[in-house]
Amino acid sequence: MSQEVRYRVRGGRPLNGTAFVQGAKNAVLPMIGAALLASKGRTVLRNVPDIEDVHRALDLAEHIGARTEFHVAERTIVIDASEIGDPERAVLPADIASRFRGSVLFVPALMHRMGHARIEGVGGCNLGSRNLDFHYRGFARLGAEVTEDEDRNHITVEAGNLRGGHLYLDTPSHTGTENLIMAAALAPGTTVIDHVALEPEVLDVIRFLTRMGAQIHGGGTGHITVTGVEELTAVEHTIMSDRIDAGVFAMMAAATGGDVSLVGAKLEHLGVARWKMEQMGVQFAQQGAVLHVHRDPAVPLRPINAVTSPYPGFATDLQSPLMALATLAEGESYIHEAIYDGRFALVDELTKMGAKIEVDGTRVIVYGPTELIGADVVAHDLRSGAAVVLAGLVAEGETVVSPGYPVDRGHSQFGTRLAALGADIVREETA
């Protein structure tokens, strides 16, 4: 990454028009990992978002021996994993792996194709005490041997004799669910996984793996059974739309008192976020494959109470933009972050813009409405970055968001799509 990126936003313009929702970030990353399980053929993934995490995932795939092509204009990836197998390449290097958490999704392919995996760093968003232990405990219950260095920054997984087993997740993590399904797909015997995630992205990954030849039952029930098969083959698949991307654009339309049509968005995928936005005064209408979002600027936003929880509950990934939106509501909003304890770095940035927010452990009280003022703010992670852009869209004067890289990790052509809706936003690259 030779250049730094920042976003410059000037507020006061309502968003109007049509925006295309990108393919789901949280579906494409596990699918790239799953594609590496295919010993024959070329996988074709369509509706792929042009985001930094996808580029890093493809860098990792190339590093371990796959051949990849990203046709950005066509939003299509082609992956040939037929020649993977050199044990010397079964290392996920820190310079790539530390920059996004999706690297852990490559471990099942390395175990099955090379016999072992070594991760030299696991990064992504800084979300407090969240860790990946449950992934590795699951691999161990399938027969793998997991060891780690004293600093816990280097982890080695030896496949040994993988076999089906009874697994469970302490919390229904979507990456944990996907990872254990992938590990079980080629393990002899039957694997039962309890307390799994219900996210639409997980179901899309299951559809993809099933097309490849995996035998998976129970998706969407919280209880999944996987019967191991001898091999998986490459297939073609179109990725679902990104419900978090859709939710962010819906909240931005609401903040600015706009009228936006989101192509590819599904209202049902928003879960409880849909009801919370409606309570605040946002109007939705599903028209086929297009979700229409409207908020009458003459009617003040109402305050909200929200608690994050796994799907179909209120998505933790939408908590940050909801907090920014709540600064505009008339009254006190209460938000409880019940999943990740590192989500409140945003409070300091919104405070710079004039927001009044009180933090009490894993809860915040947002006092509104606030006349936000433009400021220089920090994008601490992907979701807080999108949230301060949202705040900038309604703030008086200019808001400068830096670094812009966290936003680019998860939102494709973010500035371009917002500008097409009428936003005054510029993405700048600086030396």
N, C-alpha and C positions, 0 to 999 in steps of 0.2 A: 504494500500500500504506500505508494510514493507520494501521494498528495492527500492533504487533509480536505475534508468537505464540511461545509456549513450551510444552513438554510437561513435566508433573510425573508422575513414575513412582515407585511404591513397590513394592519387590520382594517375593518370597516366595510368589507365587501361580502354580501350574501352569496352563498354558493348556489348556482343554478345550472341545470343542464344534465348531461348524461355522463356517467363514469363507468368504466369496465372494471369489475372486481377481478383481482388476480387469482391465479390458481393457489390452492392452499399450501402455505409454507409448511404447516405441521403434517401434511400428507406427503408432499414431494420428498422431504428429507428421508423418512423411513423407506419410501419406495426406491430411492437411489441405493440405500443400503440393501434392500431386498433384491434389487436387480443383480447385485453382485453374487447372489446365491445361484444364479442360473449358469449352468456349465455349458449350455448350448444356445446358439442364436443371438439375436440383438434385440434388446429391450427398447421400445419406443414409448416415451412419456410425452403426452400433449398437455397444453394449458399450463406450462411450467412458468412460474414467476421469475422474472429477471432480477433476482435479489442476491445480496452478498453471500448469504448462507448456501444458496444453490451453487454458486461458483466455488466456494470453499469445499463443499461436498464433492464436486467434480474433481477438484485438485486432489483430494484424498483418494478418490477412486482411481485416478491416473497413477498416483503414487504407488498403489498396491498392485498395479498391473492391468487395470481395465483400460479400454479405449473408449473415449467419450467424445461426443459432438453436441454442442449446444447451438442450435439454430435459433437465435434470439428473436428474429423477426417473426418466425413461425411459432415461437414459444414451445419448441419441441427439443427434447433430448434423446439422443441415441446412445445406448450403452452396450458395449460388447465385453462381457466378463469371461469369455470362454478360455482365455489364456491365464487367468489368475491361478496361482498355485505355488509360486516361489516362496518358501518359508522365510527367506531373508527379507522379503518385502512386507511381512505381516506386522508392520510397525506403523502406528498412526503418530507422525511426528508432532512435537509440541508447537512448532511454528504455524502449523495449520490447525491441528486439533484444538489448541487452546483458544482459538478464536470463535468456535461455536460448539455448543453442547451436542449437536447432532452427530458428532464423531462417535459417540458411544453406540450409535445404530449400525456401525460397521463391524462391531465385534462378532455377531453371529456369522457373517460371511467369512471373516478371517478364521474363526474356529472351524467351520465346516470345510472350507476350501484349502486352508493351510495348516490346520492342526493347532494353531495357537494365535494369540493376539497380544500386542503390547501397545498400550496407550501412554504416551509420554506427557500428555496434558489434556485436561478437559476444561473448556471455557464456556463462552457465551455470556448471557446476562448474569450480572451479580445479583442473586436473589436470596441473599441471607444464608440461612442454615441448610437450604436444600442440598442434598447430595445424591449420589448415584449408587449407594450401597445396595439397594434392593435389586438393581440390575444384576450385580455380581453375585448376590446371594442366590438369585434365581438360576444363574448359570451353574453355580456350584451344586444346586439341588438336581440339576440335569447331569451331573457327573464331572463337570469341569473343575480344574484346580485353579484357584484364584490367589495370587500373591501380590503384595504391594510393597513399595519401598517405604522407608521410615517416614519420608515427607508426604507420603500418600499421593504423590504427583505422578508416579509411574506405576502402572498396574499391568500385570501379566496374567493372561488367561490361557491355560493349557487345556485343550479339548478333551484329551484322554478318550475314554469310551462314553460318549454322550448317549443318554437313553431317556425315555419318557419318565416323567415324575409328576408329583402333585405340588404345584406352585401357588403362591398367593402374593398379593401386593398389600402392604400396610395401608397405602393410599392408592386410589385408582388413577395412577399416572398414565397418561397416554403414551409417552415414550417407553415407559416400563412395560406396558401391555404389548406394544408393538415389538419391542426387543425380545421379550420372552416368547412371543408367538413365532418370530423368525428363528430363534434358537431351537424351538421345539419342532419346527416344520420338517427338518431333516434328521431329527433324532429318532432312532428306532423306538417303537412302542407308542403308547398313548400318554399325552400330557394333559393334565387338568389344571387350569389357572383360575383361581378364585379372586373376586373383588377387582375385576378388571375395569378399565375405562370404557365409557359409553359414547365418547365424542364421535361426531360424524366422520372426522378424519381417520379414526381407528377403523371404522367400518369400511371406509374407502381403501385403506391398506389391506384389510382382510379380503375385499373383493379382488384386489390386484394379486395377492398371493394365491388366492383360489384359482384365478385364471392361469397362474404359473404351474398349478398342479397340486398345491397344498390342500390338505384336508382339514378344514377348520369349521367348527360348529359352535353356535351360541353367541355370535357377535351381537352386541346390543342388549344382552341379558345380564351382564355382570359375571358370567360364568362360562368360560370358553374351554372346549375340548379340541386338542390338536392330535391327529394321528400322523406319525412320521411317515414320510415317503422317501424313496431312494434318490430322486432328483427333481429339480424344478427347471422349467424351461422359460425362455424369454418370450414375452408377449407385448402387445400394444395396449395402452391404457390412457384414458383422459382423466386428468386430476380434477376433483371437485373444486368449487370456488372457495375462497378464503373467507370464513365467517368473521374473523377478527378484522380483516381489512374492510369488510362490509360494515361492521359495527363502528369502526373508527370514522369512516366516511359518513355514516348516518349521524353520528354524534357531531361531526363538523357541520353538517347541514343544519342540525338542530341549533348549534351554538350561534350560527350566523343568521338564523331565520331564513333559511334557504328552501329550495325546492329541487330535489335531486333524484334522478332515476339511476339505480345501480343494476347494471346488466350482469346477470349471473348469480345475484344474491338470492338466498332463500330465507324467508322470515322465520321458518321453523328452526333453522340452524342457529339463530341468535339465542335460543333458550330464554332464560329469565331476563336477559338484557333487553329483549323486546318489550316485556311488560314494564320494566323499570323506565325505559325511555317513554313509553306511552303514558305512564303516570306523570312524567315530567311535562308532557304536553306535545310529544312528537307523534305525528300521524304517519301510519304505514299503510300501503296498499300493494299486495302482490298481484302483478299482472303478468301471468305466465312466468317467463324466466327473468322478469324485470321487477325489482323492488322499488316502489316509489316512496320517497321520504319527504315529508313536509313539516315545517313548523312556522306557524303564524307569528311574525315578529311583533305583532301588536299585543300578543298574549304572553305575559311573563312565564318563564319556566318555573315549575313547581319544585320544591326541595324533595329529596329522596332518601330513603333508607336502603342500604344494600349490603349484602354479605356475600363474599366470594365463596364459591363451592364448585366441585366438579360438575361437568355437564350432566344434566341440562340446567344446572344452577348458573348463577351469574359468573361469567368467565373472569378469572383473575387477570387475563391479558387485556380486558376492557376496563379494569378498575382505574387505571391511571387516566385515560381520557374521560371517564365518568367523573373523576374528581375535578378535572379541569372544567367540565360542563357544569358541575354543581356550584362552582364559584359564581355562575350567572343566575342561579335560581333564587327566588325570593324566600329567604328563610334559612333554617339550619338543616344541612344534610348530614347524615351519619353513614359512614362507610367502614365496614369491618373487613380487614384482609385476613381471611382464615386459612390461606394456603401458603403464601410466601411472605416471609417477614422482612424482605428487602425492597418492598415496593414503595416505600414512603420517602425515598430520596427526592421525589418529585415535589414534596411540600416546600422545600427551601426554594426551589425554582419558581413555583407559583407565587410564593411570598415576595420574591423580588419584583413580581409584576403587580403587587398590591393585594393579593389574595389574603384572606384571614382564615387560617386553618389551624386547628388545635389537634395535636397528636397525643393519644393516650394508649401507649403500647401498640396493639395491632388495630387500633381504631382511630379514625379521624373525625372531627366535626368541622364541616365546611360552612362558614358564615357568609351568606350571600344576601343580595347580589353585590358584586364587586365591579367597579369600573377598572378593568385591567389596563395597565400601562406597559408599553413595550420595554424590553430590557434585554441584556445579554444573559442568556441562560444556557445551562448544561444539559445535554441529553445523556443521562446516566446509563440508560439502557434503551432498548428498542421501544418499549411501551411508553416510558416517560418522555422519550423524544417525540413520539407522535402527539402526546398530550400537550407539550409546550408549543408545538406547531398549532394545535387546536386553539390554545389560549392566544397565540399570536394573531390568529385570524380575526379575533374580536377586540384585540387590544388597541389602544390609542397609540399611534406611532409605530416604530419598527422594533421587531423582536428578532434577535440573532441567536440561532440555535446551533451550538457546536459541542462536540463534533457531530457531523451529520451521518457518520458511518453507522452508528447503532440503528438509525431509522432505515438506512438502506439495507440493513440486514434482513428486514422483514417486509418492507413495502416497495414494490416495484414501481419505478418511474413516479415516485410520490409527488414531487414538485410539479412535474409535467401534467399529471392527472388533475391536481388541484388547480393549476393555472387554467386548464381547459374549462373548469367550472367557474372561473372568474376570480379566483384568489390572486392576490398580489404576493407571489412567492417566487424566490429565485434560489436555485441550488448552485453554490459557488465552490469551485475547487481552488485551494490556495496552496502555494508551494510549502 
